[in-house]
């Protein structure tokens, strides 16, 4: 068995997987990808038909995305939004608000703020809280 497969069996708990069954076979060890193709350590290719669980919608090693990531990493990889602002988030938020603003001059924008989330659970939680807050304010409910 490949050394990485041994490490995987010893230390990785896979989602949506019966681990008892998983441990009975040698896993496919993916080592690279390009576009919609994944490649294992033997060079065998696989179609990444679900975009690696919907996280690589533009494929692997996309030149424009790789270049943008490399440019950003030369500045900073991540900065918390807890008490800080940062250039990429501020610029993207302004662009999203602009895109959501009606093109007619007499209408005020309905969307003025953007909340960035890194996962579906947080996005859903915030959407529910925002919907509740909107309803509370527009219907005159007390804050308690």
N, CA, C and O atoms as a GROMACS GRO file, in nm:
protein
  576
    1UNK      N    1   0.085  -0.118   0.000
    1UNK     CA    2   0.000   0.000   0.000
    1UNK      C    3   0.089   0.124   0.000
    1UNK      O    4   0.192   0.128   0.068
    2UNK      N    5   0.050   0.225  -0.076
    2UNK     CA    6   0.125   0.350  -0.086
    2UNK      C    7   0.135   0.415   0.053
    2UNK      O    8   0.040   0.408   0.130
    3UNK      N    9   0.249   0.477   0.086
    3UNK     CA   10   0.265   0.540   0.217
    3UNK      C   11   0.157   0.645   0.249
    3UNK      O   12   0.114   0.656   0.364
    4UNK      N   13   0.113   0.721   0.149
    4UNK     CA   14   0.007   0.819   0.174
    4UNK      C   15  -0.126   0.751   0.206
    4UNK      O   16  -0.205   0.802   0.285
    5UNK      N   17  -0.150   0.636   0.144
    5UNK     CA   18  -0.272   0.560   0.174
    5UNK      C   19  -0.269   0.512   0.318
    5UNK      O   20  -0.372   0.515   0.387
    6UNK      N   21  -0.153   0.469   0.364
    6UNK     CA   22  -0.140   0.426   0.504
    6UNK      C   23  -0.166   0.542   0.599
    6UNK      O   24  -0.236   0.527   0.699
    7UNK      N   25  -0.111   0.660   0.566
    7UNK     CA   26  -0.135   0.778   0.649
    7UNK      C   27  -0.283   0.816   0.648
    7UNK      O   28  -0.340   0.850   0.752
    8UNK      N   29  -0.344   0.810   0.531
    8UNK     CA   30  -0.487   0.840   0.520
    8UNK      C   31  -0.568   0.746   0.608
    8UNK      O   32  -0.653   0.791   0.686
    9UNK      N   33  -0.544   0.619   0.596
    9UNK     CA   34  -0.619   0.522   0.677
    9UNK      C   35  -0.598   0.545   0.826
    9UNK      O   36  -0.690   0.526   0.906
   10UNK      N   37  -0.480   0.585   0.863
   10UNK     CA   38  -0.450   0.604   1.005
   10UNK      C   39  -0.507   0.734   1.061
   10UNK      O   40  -0.539   0.740   1.180
   11UNK      N   41  -0.519   0.838   0.978
   11UNK     CA   42  -0.544   0.970   1.036
   11UNK      C   43  -0.657   1.053   0.976
   11UNK      O   44  -0.692   1.156   1.032
   12UNK      N   45  -0.716   1.012   0.864
   12UNK     CA   46  -0.819   1.095   0.800
   12UNK      C   47  -0.956   1.030   0.814
   12UNK      O   48  -0.974   0.913   0.781
   13UNK      N   49  -1.051   1.107   0.862
   13UNK     CA   50  -1.190   1.063   0.870
   13UNK      C   51  -1.262   1.128   0.752
   13UNK      O   52  -1.273   1.251   0.747
   14UNK      N   53  -1.310   1.050   0.658
   14UNK     CA   54  -1.370   1.101   0.535
   14UNK      C   55  -1.519   1.128   0.552
   14UNK      O   56  -1.591   1.046   0.610
   15UNK      N   57  -1.567   1.243   0.500
   15UNK     CA   58  -1.709   1.273   0.510
   15UNK      C   59  -1.793   1.182   0.420
   15UNK      O   60  -1.746   1.136   0.316
   16UNK      N   61  -1.916   1.158   0.462
   16UNK     CA   62  -2.012   1.079   0.384
   16UNK      C   63  -1.956   0.942   0.346
   16UNK      O   64  -1.983   0.891   0.237
   17UNK      N   65  -1.878   0.883   0.435
   17UNK     CA   66  -1.807   0.758   0.406
   17UNK      C   67  -1.822   0.662   0.523
   17UNK      O   68  -1.805   0.701   0.638
   18UNK      N   69  -1.852   0.538   0.493
   18UNK     CA   70  -1.849   0.435   0.595
   18UNK      C   71  -1.703   0.396   0.615
   18UNK      O   72  -1.645   0.328   0.531
   19UNK      N   73  -1.645   0.439   0.724
   19UNK     CA   74  -1.502   0.419   0.744
   19UNK      C   75  -1.465   0.271   0.749
   19UNK      O   76  -1.355   0.234   0.707
   20UNK      N   77  -1.553   0.189   0.799
   20UNK     CA   78  -1.526   0.045   0.803
   20UNK      C   79  -1.501  -0.008   0.662
   20UNK      O   80  -1.410  -0.088   0.640
   21UNK      N   81  -1.581   0.039   0.565
   21UNK     CA   82  -1.563  -0.003   0.426
   21UNK      C   83  -1.441   0.065   0.363
   21UNK      O   84  -1.367   0.003   0.287
   22UNK      N   85  -1.422   0.192   0.395
   22UNK     CA   86  -1.309   0.269   0.340
   22UNK      C   87  -1.175   0.203   0.374
   22UNK      O   88  -1.086   0.197   0.289
   23UNK      N   89  -1.162   0.154   0.493
   23UNK     CA   90  -1.036   0.097   0.538
   23UNK      C   91  -1.005  -0.039   0.475
   23UNK      O   92  -0.894  -0.089   0.489
   24UNK      N   93  -1.102  -0.098   0.405
   24UNK     CA   94  -1.081  -0.229   0.342
   24UNK      C   95  -1.010  -0.220   0.207
   24UNK      O   96  -0.966  -0.321   0.154
   25UNK      N   97  -1.000  -0.099   0.152
   25UNK     CA   98  -0.939  -0.088   0.019
   25UNK      C   99  -0.836   0.025   0.017
   25UNK      O  100  -0.837   0.114   0.102
   26UNK      N  101  -0.749   0.019  -0.081
   26UNK     CA  102  -0.650   0.126  -0.097
   26UNK      C  103  -0.717   0.244  -0.167
   26UNK      O  104  -0.775   0.226  -0.274
   27UNK      N  105  -0.709   0.364  -0.110
   27UNK     CA  106  -0.774   0.478  -0.172
   27UNK      C  107  -0.700   0.526  -0.297
   27UNK      O  108  -0.580   0.501  -0.313
   28UNK      N  109  -0.772   0.593  -0.383
   28UNK     CA  110  -0.711   0.661  -0.497
   28UNK      C  111  -0.644   0.787  -0.442
   28UNK      O  112  -0.709   0.868  -0.375
   29UNK      N  113  -0.516   0.803  -0.468
   29UNK     CA  114  -0.442   0.917  -0.414
   29UNK      C  115  -0.422   1.019  -0.526
   29UNK      O  116  -0.344   0.998  -0.618
   30UNK      N  117  -0.495   1.129  -0.515
   30UNK     CA  118  -0.488   1.235  -0.615
   30UNK      C  119  -0.366   1.322  -0.584
   30UNK      O  120  -0.346   1.364  -0.471
   31UNK      N  121  -0.285   1.346  -0.688
   31UNK     CA  122  -0.164   1.428  -0.668
   31UNK      C  123  -0.165   1.557  -0.747
   31UNK      O  124  -0.088   1.648  -0.716
   32UNK      N  125  -0.251   1.567  -0.850
   32UNK     CA  126  -0.256   1.692  -0.927
   32UNK      C  127  -0.386   1.700  -1.004
   32UNK      O  128  -0.462   1.603  -1.014
   33UNK      N  129  -0.410   1.818  -1.059
   33UNK     CA  130  -0.528   1.839  -1.140
   33UNK      C  131  -0.506   1.953  -1.236
   33UNK      O  132  -0.430   2.046  -1.208
   34UNK      N  133  -0.573   1.947  -1.349
   34UNK     CA  134  -0.568   2.055  -1.447
   34UNK      C  135  -0.703   2.058  -1.518
   34UNK      O  136  -0.749   1.957  -1.570
   35UNK      N  137  -0.765   2.177  -1.519
   35UNK     CA  138  -0.898   2.186  -1.576
   35UNK      C  139  -0.994   2.099  -1.497
   35UNK      O  140  -1.001   2.110  -1.374
   36UNK      N  141  -1.067   2.012  -1.565
   36UNK     CA  142  -1.162   1.923  -1.499
   36UNK      C  143  -1.105   1.782  -1.482
   36UNK      O  144  -1.180   1.687  -1.461
   37UNK      N  145  -0.972   1.769  -1.489
   37UNK     CA  146  -0.909   1.638  -1.480
   37UNK      C  147  -0.824   1.628  -1.354
   37UNK      O  148  -0.743   1.716  -1.325
   38UNK      N  149  -0.844   1.520  -1.279
   38UNK     CA  150  -0.760   1.487  -1.163
   38UNK      C  151  -0.664   1.377  -1.203
   38UNK      O  152  -0.696   1.295  -1.289
   39UNK      N  153  -0.548   1.374  -1.142
   39UNK     CA  154  -0.447   1.273  -1.174
   39UNK      C  155  -0.398   1.210  -1.044
   39UNK      O  156  -0.369   1.280  -0.947
   40UNK      N  157  -0.389   1.076  -1.044
   40UNK     CA  158  -0.338   1.009  -0.925
   40UNK      C  159  -0.187   0.989  -0.934
   40UNK      O  160  -0.125   1.026  -1.033
   41UNK      N  161  -0.129   0.931  -0.830
   41UNK     CA  162   0.017   0.919  -0.823
   41UNK      C  163   0.073   0.826  -0.930
   41UNK      O  164   0.193   0.828  -0.957
   42UNK      N  165  -0.012   0.743  -0.990
   42UNK     CA  166   0.033   0.655  -1.098
   42UNK      C  167   0.019   0.721  -1.236
   42UNK      O  168   0.064   0.665  -1.336
   43UNK      N  169  -0.043   0.839  -1.241
   43UNK     CA  170  -0.064   0.908  -1.367
   43UNK      C  171  -0.201   0.883  -1.428
   43UNK      O  172  -0.233   0.939  -1.534
   44UNK      N  173  -0.283   0.800  -1.364
   44UNK     CA  174  -0.418   0.773  -1.416
   44UNK      C  175  -0.503   0.898  -1.398
   44UNK      O  176  -0.496   0.966  -1.295
   45UNK      N  177  -0.584   0.928  -1.499
   45UNK     CA  178  -0.667   1.048  -1.498
   45UNK      C  179  -0.812   1.015  -1.466
   45UNK      O  180  -0.864   0.909  -1.502
   46UNK      N  181  -0.878   1.111  -1.398
   46UNK     CA  182  -1.018   1.099  -1.358
   46UNK      C  183  -1.088   1.230  -1.389
   46UNK      O  184  -1.029   1.337  -1.373
   47UNK      N  185  -1.212   1.224  -1.434
   47UNK     CA  186  -1.291   1.344  -1.456
   47UNK      C  187  -1.341   1.396  -1.321
   47UNK      O  188  -1.407   1.322  -1.248
   48UNK      N  189  -1.312   1.519  -1.290
   48UNK     CA  190  -1.360   1.581  -1.166
   48UNK      C  191  -1.501   1.633  -1.191
   48UNK      O  192  -1.522   1.754  -1.203
   49UNK      N  193  -1.595   1.542  -1.198
   49UNK     CA  194  -1.731   1.574  -1.242
   49UNK      C  195  -1.811   1.655  -1.140
   49UNK      O  196  -1.916   1.708  -1.176
   50UNK      N  197  -1.765   1.667  -1.018
   50UNK     CA  198  -1.837   1.750  -0.921
   50UNK      C  199  -1.752   1.866  -0.871
   50UNK      O  200  -1.776   1.920  -0.763
   51UNK      N  201  -1.653   1.905  -0.949
   51UNK     CA  202  -1.566   2.020  -0.917
   51UNK      C  203  -1.510   2.011  -0.776
   51UNK      O  204  -1.508   2.110  -0.702
   52UNK      N  205  -1.464   1.893  -0.739
   52UNK     CA  206  -1.409   1.868  -0.604
   52UNK      C  207  -1.505   1.919  -0.497
   52UNK      O  208  -1.470   2.002  -0.412
   53UNK      N  209  -1.625   1.868  -0.502
   53UNK     CA  210  -1.736   1.906  -0.413
   53UNK      C  211  -1.766   2.054  -0.428
   53UNK      O  212  -1.780   2.126  -0.328
   54UNK      N  213  -1.777   2.100  -0.550
   54UNK     CA  214  -1.824   2.234  -0.585
   54UNK      C  215  -1.732   2.346  -0.536
   54UNK      O  216  -1.778   2.459  -0.516
   55UNK      N  217  -1.605   2.318  -0.516
   55UNK     CA  218  -1.512   2.422  -0.473
   55UNK      C  219  -1.421   2.470  -0.584
   55UNK      O  220  -1.354   2.573  -0.569
   56UNK      N  221  -1.416   2.400  -0.695
   56UNK     CA  222  -1.330   2.439  -0.808
   56UNK      C  223  -1.416   2.455  -0.933
   56UNK      O  224  -1.400   2.381  -1.030
   57UNK      N  225  -1.504   2.550  -0.929
   57UNK     CA  226  -1.599   2.568  -1.039
   57UNK      C  227  -1.531   2.602  -1.171
   57UNK      O  228  -1.586   2.575  -1.278
   58UNK      N  229  -1.412   2.660  -1.164
   58UNK     CA  230  -1.341   2.700  -1.286
   58UNK      C  231  -1.229   2.603  -1.321
   58UNK      O  232  -1.148   2.630  -1.410
   59UNK      N  233  -1.224   2.491  -1.252
   59UNK     CA  234  -1.123   2.390  -1.281
   59UNK      C  235  -0.997   2.411  -1.200
   59UNK      O  236  -0.980   2.510  -1.130
   60UNK      N  237  -0.908   2.315  -1.211
   60UNK     CA  238  -0.780   2.318  -1.140
   60UNK      C  239  -0.677   2.390  -1.225
   60UNK      O  240  -0.678   2.379  -1.347
   61UNK      N  241  -0.589   2.462  -1.160
   61UNK     CA  242  -0.479   2.535  -1.224
   61UNK      C  243  -0.528   2.634  -1.330
   61UNK      O  244  -0.467   2.645  -1.436
   62UNK      N  245  -0.636   2.704  -1.302
   62UNK     CA  246  -0.684   2.806  -1.396
   62UNK      C  247  -0.584   2.922  -1.395
   62UNK      O  248  -0.560   2.980  -1.289
   63UNK      N  249  -0.526   2.957  -1.509
   63UNK     CA  250  -0.416   3.056  -1.511
   63UNK      C  251  -0.452   3.191  -1.450
   63UNK      O  252  -0.372   3.249  -1.376
   64UNK      N  253  -0.571   3.243  -1.480
   64UNK     CA  254  -0.609   3.374  -1.426
   64UNK      C  255  -0.632   3.368  -1.275
   64UNK      O  256  -0.592   3.458  -1.202
   65UNK      N  257  -0.696   3.261  -1.229
   65UNK     CA  258  -0.717   3.246  -1.084
   65UNK      C  259  -0.585   3.226  -1.012
   65UNK      O  260  -0.562   3.286  -0.907
   66UNK      N  261  -0.499   3.141  -1.066
   66UNK     CA  262  -0.368   3.119  -1.004
   66UNK      C  263  -0.289   3.248  -0.994
   66UNK      O  264  -0.225   3.275  -0.893
   67UNK      N  265  -0.292   3.330  -1.101
   67UNK     CA  266  -0.219   3.457  -1.101
   67UNK      C  267  -0.276   3.553  -0.997
   67UNK      O  268  -0.201   3.619  -0.926
   68UNK      N  269  -0.409   3.560  -0.987
   68UNK     CA  270  -0.472   3.648  -0.889
   68UNK      C  271  -0.439   3.603  -0.747
   68UNK      O  272  -0.413   3.686  -0.660
   69UNK      N  273  -0.442   3.473  -0.723
   69UNK     CA  274  -0.408   3.420  -0.590
   69UNK      C  275  -0.262   3.450  -0.557
   69UNK      O  276  -0.232   3.491  -0.446
   70UNK      N  277  -0.173   3.429  -0.653
   70UNK     CA  278  -0.030   3.456  -0.630
   70UNK      C  279  -0.008   3.604  -0.598
   70UNK      O  280   0.069   3.637  -0.508
   71UNK      N  281  -0.076   3.694  -0.672
   71UNK     CA  282  -0.062   3.838  -0.644
   71UNK      C  283  -0.108   3.870  -0.503
   71UNK      O  284  -0.041   3.945  -0.431
   72UNK      N  285  -0.222   3.814  -0.463
   72UNK     CA  286  -0.275   3.843  -0.330
   72UNK      C  287  -0.186   3.784  -0.221
   72UNK      O  288  -0.164   3.848  -0.119
   73UNK      N  289  -0.134   3.664  -0.243
   73UNK     CA  290  -0.047   3.601  -0.142
   73UNK      C  291   0.081   3.680  -0.119
   73UNK      O  292   0.140   3.673  -0.011
   74UNK      N  293   0.125   3.756  -0.219
   74UNK     CA  294   0.243   3.841  -0.200
   74UNK      C  295   0.213   3.957  -0.107
   74UNK      O  296   0.305   4.018  -0.051
   75UNK      N  297   0.084   3.989  -0.089
   75UNK     CA  298   0.043   4.096   0.002
   75UNK      C  299   0.007   4.038   0.139
   75UNK      O  300   0.070   4.070   0.240
   76UNK      N  301  -0.094   3.952   0.141
   76UNK     CA  302  -0.141   3.888   0.265
   76UNK      C  303  -0.236   3.775   0.225
   76UNK      O  304  -0.312   3.788   0.129
   77UNK      N  305  -0.232   3.665   0.298
   77UNK     CA  306  -0.318   3.551   0.266
   77UNK      C  307  -0.459   3.571   0.320
   77UNK      O  308  -0.557   3.538   0.252
   78UNK      N  309  -0.471   3.626   0.440
   78UNK     CA  310  -0.601   3.641   0.503
   78UNK      C  311  -0.592   3.745   0.612
   78UNK      O  312  -0.490   3.760   0.679
   79UNK      N  313  -0.700   3.818   0.629
   79UNK     CA  314  -0.712   3.912   0.739
   79UNK      C  315  -0.854   3.901   0.792
   79UNK      O  316  -0.950   3.903   0.715
   80UNK      N  317  -0.867   3.890   0.920
   80UNK     CA  318  -0.998   3.878   0.981
   80UNK      C  319  -1.080   4.005   0.959
   80UNK      O  320  -1.025   4.115   0.954
   81UNK      N  321  -1.210   3.988   0.947
   81UNK     CA  322  -1.302   4.101   0.938
   81UNK      C  323  -1.347   4.146   1.077
   81UNK      O  324  -1.428   4.238   1.090
   82UNK      N  325  -1.297   4.080   1.179
   82UNK     CA  326  -1.331   4.118   1.317
   82UNK      C  327  -1.248   4.238   1.358
   82UNK      O  328  -1.138   4.224   1.411
   83UNK      N  329  -1.301   4.357   1.333
   83UNK     CA  330  -1.232   4.480   1.371
   83UNK      C  331  -1.135   4.532   1.267
   83UNK      O  332  -1.069   4.633   1.290
   84UNK      N  333  -1.125   4.467   1.152
   84UNK     CA  334  -1.035   4.511   1.046
   84UNK      C  335  -1.110   4.516   0.913
   84UNK      O  336  -1.206   4.443   0.891
   85UNK      N  337  -1.063   4.604   0.825
   85UNK     CA  338  -1.109   4.606   0.686
   85UNK      C  339  -0.991   4.564   0.600
   85UNK      O  340  -0.876   4.572   0.644
   86UNK      N  341  -1.018   4.519   0.478
   86UNK     CA  342  -0.907   4.486   0.389
   86UNK      C  343  -0.946   4.521   0.245
   86UNK      O  344  -1.063   4.531   0.211
   87UNK      N  345  -0.844   4.537   0.163
   87UNK     CA  346  -0.863   4.583   0.026
   87UNK      C  347  -0.953   4.492  -0.058
   87UNK      O  348  -1.050   4.540  -0.116
   88UNK      N  349  -0.925   4.362  -0.068
   88UNK     CA  350  -1.008   4.278  -0.155
   88UNK      C  351  -1.155   4.277  -0.114
   88UNK      O  352  -1.244   4.286  -0.199
   89UNK      N  353  -1.183   4.266   0.016
   89UNK     CA  354  -1.322   4.261   0.061
   89UNK      C  355  -1.393   4.393   0.035
   89UNK      O  356  -1.508   4.394  -0.010
   90UNK      N  357  -1.327   4.504   0.062
   90UNK     CA  358  -1.388   4.636   0.040
   90UNK      C  359  -1.418   4.659  -0.107
   90UNK      O  360  -1.526   4.707  -0.142
   91UNK      N  361  -1.323   4.627  -0.194
   91UNK     CA  362  -1.342   4.647  -0.338
   91UNK      C  363  -1.451   4.556  -0.393
   91UNK      O  364  -1.534   4.600  -0.472
   92UNK      N  365  -1.452   4.429  -0.352
   92UNK     CA  366  -1.553   4.336  -0.401
   92UNK      C  367  -1.691   4.375  -0.350
   92UNK      O  368  -1.788   4.369  -0.426
   93UNK      N  369  -1.702   4.415  -0.224
   93UNK     CA  370  -1.832   4.457  -0.170
   93UNK      C  371  -1.888   4.576  -0.248
   93UNK      O  372  -2.006   4.578  -0.282
   94UNK      N  373  -1.803   4.674  -0.277
   94UNK     CA  374  -1.848   4.790  -0.354
   94UNK      C  375  -1.896   4.749  -0.493
   94UNK      O  376  -1.996   4.801  -0.542
   95UNK      N  377  -1.825   4.657  -0.556
   95UNK     CA  378  -1.863   4.610  -0.689
   95UNK      C  379  -1.995   4.533  -0.685
   95UNK      O  380  -2.079   4.549  -0.774
   96UNK      N  381  -2.015   4.449  -0.583
   96UNK     CA  382  -2.140   4.374  -0.570
   96UNK      C  383  -2.259   4.466  -0.546
   96UNK      O  384  -2.366   4.446  -0.603
   97UNK      N  385  -2.240   4.568  -0.461
   97UNK     CA  386  -2.347   4.666  -0.438
   97UNK      C  387  -2.381   4.739  -0.567
   97UNK      O  388  -2.498   4.761  -0.599
   98UNK      N  389  -2.278   4.776  -0.641
   98UNK     CA  390  -2.298   4.844  -0.769
   98UNK      C  391  -2.378   4.755  -0.866
   98UNK      O  392  -2.470   4.803  -0.933
   99UNK      N  393  -2.343   4.627  -0.874
   99UNK     CA  394  -2.413   4.535  -0.963
   99UNK      C  395  -2.558   4.514  -0.922
   99UNK      O  396  -2.644   4.491  -1.007
  100UNK      N  397  -2.586   4.522  -0.792
  100UNK     CA  398  -2.722   4.499  -0.742
  100UNK      C  399  -2.807   4.626  -0.743
  100UNK      O  400  -2.928   4.619  -0.718
  101UNK      N  401  -2.748   4.741  -0.771
  101UNK     CA  402  -2.821   4.867  -0.772
  101UNK      C  403  -2.900   4.881  -0.902
  101UNK      O  404  -2.846   4.858  -1.010
  102UNK      N  405  -3.026   4.919  -0.893
  102UNK     CA  406  -3.105   4.940  -1.015
  102UNK      C  407  -3.041   5.046  -1.104
  102UNK      O  408  -2.978   5.140  -1.055
  103UNK      N  409  -3.057   5.030  -1.233
  103UNK     CA  410  -2.995   5.123  -1.327
  103UNK      C  411  -3.072   5.254  -1.339
  103UNK      O  412  -3.022   5.349  -1.401
  104UNK      N  413  -3.190   5.263  -1.283
  104UNK     CA  414  -3.266   5.387  -1.290
  104UNK      C  415  -3.216   5.484  -1.184
  104UNK      O  416  -3.192   5.444  -1.069
  105UNK      N  417  -3.201   5.609  -1.220
  105UNK     CA  418  -3.140   5.709  -1.132
  105UNK      C  419  -3.228   5.745  -1.013
  105UNK      O  420  -3.175   5.784  -0.909
  106UNK      N  421  -3.359   5.732  -1.025
  106UNK     CA  422  -3.448   5.777  -0.918
  106UNK      C  423  -3.466   5.674  -0.807
  106UNK      O  424  -3.530   5.704  -0.706
  107UNK      N  425  -3.411   5.556  -0.823
  107UNK     CA  426  -3.427   5.453  -0.719
  107UNK      C  427  -3.304   5.445  -0.632
  107UNK      O  428  -3.191   5.444  -0.682
  108UNK      N  429  -3.325   5.438  -0.504
  108UNK     CA  430  -3.212   5.422  -0.413
  108UNK      C  431  -3.175   5.275  -0.408
  108UNK      O  432  -3.262   5.189  -0.421
  109UNK      N  433  -3.048   5.245  -0.388
  109UNK     CA  434  -3.008   5.104  -0.384
  109UNK      C  435  -3.071   5.032  -0.266
  109UNK      O  436  -3.074   5.084  -0.155
  110UNK      N  437  -3.120   4.912  -0.290
  110UNK     CA  438  -3.177   4.831  -0.182
  110UNK      C  439  -3.065   4.758  -0.108
  110UNK      O  440  -3.073   4.734   0.013
  111UNK      N  441  -2.962   4.724  -0.181
  111UNK     CA  442  -2.848   4.655  -0.120
  111UNK      C  443  -2.737   4.756  -0.097
  111UNK      O  444  -2.687   4.817  -0.192
  112UNK      N  445  -2.700   4.774   0.027
  112UNK     CA  446  -2.591   4.867   0.057
  112UNK      C  447  -2.476   4.799   0.130
  112UNK      O  448  -2.367   4.855   0.138
  113UNK      N  449  -2.499   4.681   0.183
  113UNK     CA  450  -2.397   4.608   0.258
  113UNK      C  451  -2.386   4.466   0.205
  113UNK      O  452  -2.481   4.410   0.149
  114UNK      N  453  -2.268   4.408   0.223
  114UNK     CA  454  -2.241   4.271   0.180
  114UNK      C  455  -2.183   4.195   0.299
  114UNK      O  456  -2.099   4.248   0.372
  115UNK      N  457  -2.228   4.072   0.319
  115UNK     CA  458  -2.168   3.985   0.421
  115UNK      C  459  -2.098   3.871   0.350
  115UNK      O  460  -2.160   3.799   0.271
  116UNK      N  461  -1.970   3.854   0.378
  116UNK     CA  462  -1.895   3.745   0.317
  116UNK      C  463  -1.892   3.626   0.412
  116UNK      O  464  -1.870   3.641   0.533
  117UNK      N  465  -1.915   3.508   0.357
  117UNK     CA  466  -1.915   3.385   0.436
  117UNK      C  467  -1.823   3.284   0.371
  117UNK      O  468  -1.805   3.284   0.250
  118UNK      N  469  -1.764   3.199   0.452
  118UNK     CA  470  -1.673   3.098   0.398
  118UNK      C  471  -1.736   2.960   0.390
  118UNK      O  472  -1.670   2.864   0.350
  119UNK      N  473  -1.864   2.948   0.429
  119UNK     CA  474  -1.928   2.817   0.418
  119UNK      C  475  -2.079   2.834   0.417
  119UNK      O  476  -2.132   2.939   0.452
  120UNK      N  477  -2.146   2.729   0.376
  120UNK     CA  478  -2.291   2.732   0.363
  120UNK      C  479  -2.364   2.746   0.495
  120UNK      O  480  -2.468   2.813   0.501
  121UNK      N  481  -2.313   2.686   0.601
  121UNK     CA  482  -2.379   2.694   0.731
  121UNK      C  483  -2.384   2.837   0.780
  121UNK      O  484  -2.488   2.885   0.824
  122UNK      N  485  -2.271   2.906   0.773
  122UNK     CA  486  -2.266   3.045   0.818
  122UNK      C  487  -2.351   3.132   0.727
  122UNK      O  488  -2.421   3.222   0.776
  123UNK      N  489  -2.347   3.108   0.597
  123UNK     CA  490  -2.427   3.187   0.504
  123UNK      C  491  -2.576   3.174   0.537
  123UNK      O  492  -2.648   3.274   0.537
  124UNK      N  493  -2.621   3.052   0.565
  124UNK     CA  494  -2.761   3.030   0.599
  124UNK      C  495  -2.796   3.096   0.732
  124UNK      O  496  -2.900   3.161   0.744
  125UNK      N  497  -2.709   3.080   0.831
  125UNK     CA  498  -2.734   3.141   0.962
  125UNK      C  499  -2.748   3.293   0.949
  125UNK      O  500  -2.841   3.351   1.005
  126UNK      N  501  -2.657   3.357   0.877
  126UNK     CA  502  -2.661   3.502   0.861
  126UNK      C  503  -2.784   3.544   0.780
  126UNK      O  504  -2.846   3.645   0.812
  127UNK      N  505  -2.819   3.468   0.677
  127UNK     CA  506  -2.938   3.501   0.597
  127UNK      C  507  -3.064   3.498   0.685
  127UNK      O  508  -3.149   3.586   0.673
  128UNK      N  509  -3.075   3.399   0.772
  128UNK     CA  510  -3.190   3.391   0.863
  128UNK      C  511  -3.192   3.509   0.960
  128UNK      O  512  -3.297   3.568   0.984
  129UNK      N  513  -3.075   3.543   1.015
  129UNK     CA  514  -3.067   3.656   1.109
  129UNK      C  515  -3.100   3.787   1.039
  129UNK      O  516  -3.169   3.872   1.097
  130UNK      N  517  -3.052   3.805   0.917
  130UNK     CA  518  -3.082   3.927   0.842
  130UNK      C  519  -3.230   3.935   0.807
  130UNK      O  520  -3.290   4.042   0.815
  131UNK      N  521  -3.290   3.823   0.769
  131UNK     CA  522  -3.433   3.822   0.738
  131UNK      C  523  -3.514   3.855   0.863
  131UNK      O  524  -3.611   3.931   0.855
  132UNK      N  525  -3.475   3.800   0.976
  132UNK     CA  526  -3.543   3.831   1.102
  132UNK      C  527  -3.529   3.980   1.134
  132UNK      O  528  -3.627   4.045   1.169
  133UNK      N  529  -3.407   4.033   1.123
  133UNK     CA  530  -3.384   4.174   1.155
  133UNK      C  531  -3.462   4.265   1.061
  133UNK      O  532  -3.518   4.365   1.105
  134UNK      N  533  -3.466   4.232   0.933
  134UNK     CA  534  -3.543   4.311   0.837
  134UNK      C  535  -3.690   4.310   0.875
  134UNK      O  536  -3.755   4.415   0.877
  135UNK      N  537  -3.743   4.192   0.905
  135UNK     CA  538  -3.884   4.180   0.943
  135UNK      C  539  -3.911   4.258   1.072
  135UNK      O  540  -4.012   4.327   1.082
  136UNK      N  541  -3.823   4.246   1.168
  136UNK     CA  542  -3.839   4.317   1.296
  136UNK      C  543  -3.847   4.468   1.273
  136UNK      O  544  -3.933   4.535   1.329
  137UNK      N  545  -3.758   4.519   1.192
  137UNK     CA  546  -3.753   4.664   1.168
  137UNK      C  547  -3.872   4.713   1.085
  137UNK      O  548  -3.929   4.818   1.115
  138UNK      N  549  -3.909   4.639   0.982
  138UNK     CA  550  -4.017   4.686   0.894
  138UNK      C  551  -4.155   4.667   0.956
  138UNK      O  552  -4.250   4.733   0.914
  139UNK      N  553  -4.167   4.579   1.053
  139UNK     CA  554  -4.298   4.557   1.117
  139UNK      C  555  -4.305   4.621   1.255
  139UNK      O  556  -4.407   4.610   1.324
  140UNK      N  557  -4.198   4.687   1.294
  140UNK     CA  558  -4.199   4.757   1.422
  140UNK      C  559  -4.192   4.668   1.544
  140UNK      O  560  -4.235   4.708   1.652
  141UNK      N  561  -4.140   4.548   1.529
  141UNK     CA  562  -4.127   4.459   1.644
  141UNK      C  563  -4.020   4.512   1.738
  141UNK      O  564  -3.925   4.577   1.695
  142UNK      N  565  -4.037   4.484   1.865
  142UNK     CA  566  -3.933   4.524   1.961
  142UNK      C  567  -3.812   4.434   1.942
  142UNK      O  568  -3.821   4.328   1.881
  143UNK      N  569  -3.700   4.477   1.995
  143UNK     CA  570  -3.577   4.399   1.979
  143UNK      C  571  -3.571   4.280   2.073
  143UNK      O  572  -3.474   4.204   2.068
  144UNK      N  573  -3.670   4.262   2.158
  144UNK     CA  574  -3.668   4.150   2.252
  144UNK      C  575  -3.762   4.042   2.211
  144UNK      O  576  -3.773   3.940   2.279
   0.00000   0.00000   0.00000
